[in-house]
Amino acid sequence: MLTDLVLGVDGGKSKTVCLIARGEEGVIGAGRAGSSDKYDVPLEQALDAVEKAVRAAADQAGVSLPVRAGCFGLAGADWPEDFEQLERGLIARRLAERVLVKNDMHIALHANAEYGVVISAGTHAAAAIRTPDGREWHAGWFAVEGPGGVTAGHRALWAVFRACDGRGPQTVLTDLVLAATGASDVLELLRAHSEGRIDDPYLARLAPLLFQAHYRYGDQVAAEIIMELGKDMARWATGLLARFNLLGAEVPVVLTGGLFKGEGTLLREAVSLWIHARAPKAIIQSAQRESVIGAVLYAYEMLGYAVGPSLVEALERTLPGADFFRTA
């Protein structure tokens, strides 16, 4: 019977979560903390956040550290030196006897498929691939510009500006954006933009309005923006499949992130359409498991354990509730 203690961490800019698990008992402790993205906060502060989440999970589980193995899926693990710095810092903190650092996109994929492509559409977009023969690649800083929530919000805002100045058609987005921001009119919004008061978090909060405008009101301006976002996201999948000569293969493409939880199905349908135009056998699927499960599975594999359905089921059965994973 599998009795070794392992831990998995999913760390990003908005939050860091840790699960400690023991075989088919599943999750026995969970903890969370703030940002552990070394490009958002200083390295030591990022490591502090990881340690805080791990120690909270250990306290809840009533176990001592270090555990046998730990996988740390971190948003700031992009360049080779990032992995070296993070691994060195985590080893020094004695959270796990064996330490594996992965880019957070890879744990999201591993939680939901043995191999394939993952597209994450949250505040920003990101992607990664693991081929059937084990080769891996992640977008890293290639994803700084892309079709995430910030881009979606930016396009929604400019649709409102264009409707006002006559360059674009009228759109229900105008009323929705004004109501959401509390602005009295479009000129007040434009002034806020000109004064630099509209930042990335502001834009990301506008993204859900696109889906409301289309799904509730049939707004064609919103529909066109959503479909264009879907085309941009699909380029990640088809580009990665082409990079590894897999366009003709039956490969899972996992869709995850907040934009895919927007009202209606148009975004997912658009992504699927554009992927299948180039990769007709790709298997499009929505993520069914929290990314941190992928980190726990990597930790078990570090110890040589074969991960079977019963182990995954135990993890899913004992996960903390939805509030634990909700972004503040």
MOHU-V842589 format. One record per residue. N is the residue number from 1. SS is DSSP state (H for helix, E for strand, L for the rest). NEAR is the number of other C-alpha atoms within 10 Angstrom. Layout:
n: (N:N)
ss: (SS:SS)
near: (NEAR:NEAR)
//
This chain:
n: (1:2:3:4:5:6:7:8:9:10:11:12:13:14:15:16:17:18:19:20:21:22:23:24:25:26:27:28:29:30:31:32:33:34:35:36:37:38:39:40:41:42:43:44:45:46:47:48:49:50:51:52:53:54:55:56:57:58:59:60:61:62:63:64:65:66:67:68:69:70:71:72:73:74:75:76:77:78:79:80:81:82:83:84:85:86:87:88:89:90:91:92:93:94:95:96:97:98:99:100:101:102:103:104:105:106:107:108:109:110:111:112:113:114:115:116:117:118:119:120:121:122:123:124:125:126:127:128:129:130:131:132:133:134:135:136:137:138:139:140:141:142:143:144:145:146:147:148:149:150:151:152:153:154:155:156:157:158:159:160:161:162:163:164:165:166:167:168:169:170:171:172:173:174:175:176:177:178:179:180:181:182:183:184:185:186:187:188:189:190:191:192:193:194:195:196:197:198:199:200:201:202:203:204:205:206:207:208:209:210:211:212:213:214:215:216:217:218:219:220:221:222:223:224:225:226:227:228:229:230:231:232:233:234:235:236:237:238:239:240:241:242:243:244:245:246:247:248:249:250:251:252:253:254:255:256:257:258:259:260:261:262:263:264:265:266:267:268:269:270:271:272:273:274:275:276:277:278:279:280:281:282:283:284:285:286:287:288:289:290:291:292:293:294:295:296:297:298:299:300:301:302:303:304:305:306:307:308:309:310:311:312:313:314:315:316:317:318:319:320:321:322:323:324:325:326:327:328)
ss: (L:L:L:L:E:E:E:E:E:E:E:L:L:L:L:E:E:E:E:E:E:E:H:H:H:L:E:E:E:E:E:E:E:L:L:L:L:L:L:L:L:L:H:H:H:H:H:H:H:H:H:H:H:H:H:H:H:H:H:H:H:L:L:L:L:L:E:E:E:E:E:E:E:E:L:L:L:L:L:H:H:H:H:H:H:H:H:H:H:H:H:H:L:L:L:E:E:E:E:E:E:E:E:H:H:H:H:H:H:H:H:H:L:L:L:E:E:E:E:E:E:L:L:L:E:E:E:E:E:E:L:L:L:L:L:E:E:E:L:H:H:H:H:L:L:L:L:L:H:H:H:H:H:H:H:H:H:H:H:H:H:H:H:H:H:L:L:L:L:L:L:L:H:H:H:H:H:H:H:H:H:L:L:L:L:H:H:H:H:H:H:H:H:H:L:L:L:L:L:H:H:H:H:H:H:H:H:H:H:H:H:H:H:H:H:H:H:L:L:H:H:H:H:H:H:H:H:H:H:H:H:H:H:H:H:H:H:H:H:H:H:H:H:L:L:L:L:L:L:L:L:E:E:E:E:E:L:H:H:H:H:L:L:L:L:H:H:H:H:H:H:H:H:H:H:H:H:H:L:L:L:L:E:E:E:E:L:L:L:L:H:H:H:H:H:H:H:H:H:H:H:H:L:L:L:L:L:L:H:H:H:H:H:H:H:H:H:L:L:L:L:H:H:H:H:L:L:L)
near: (5:11:10:13:22:28:33:29:32:31:31:22:18:15:20:29:29:31:30:26:31:20:19:16:14:20:25:21:24:25:24:24:20:20:24:29:24:22:16:15:14:12:18:13:16:27:21:19:22:31:23:19:24:30:23:21:24:25:15:14:17:11:15:11:16:20:19:18:23:32:28:30:29:29:22:25:26:18:11:8:10:18:18:13:13:24:18:12:16:22:15:10:13:14:22:22:13:18:21:20:20:24:24:28:28:25:29:29:32:22:21:23:21:13:21:26:30:32:25:25:23:19:25:21:25:27:27:26:27:23:18:12:7:10:10:15:17:22:18:18:11:11:15:12:12:19:25:25:26:25:21:27:25:18:20:25:24:14:21:25:18:14:19:17:10:9:10:14:13:16:20:20:25:22:13:17:23:17:12:12:12:11:14:10:14:19:12:13:21:17:12:14:13:10:9:8:12:15:12:15:12:14:19:20:17:23:27:18:22:28:26:19:22:22:17:10:13:13:18:15:21:25:18:13:19:26:19:17:22:22:19:18:28:24:15:23:28:21:15:24:25:14:12:14:11:19:21:13:13:14:21:21:28:24:26:26:20:16:26:19:16:18:17:14:12:18:24:22:14:20:23:24:17:20:27:17:12:18:21:15:16:24:17:20:16:17:21:12:18:18:25:27:28:28:32:32:26:29:26:26:14:18:14:9:12:11:12:9:9:12:19:19:12:17:24:15:12:15:19:16:8:7:8:13:15:9:8:8)
//
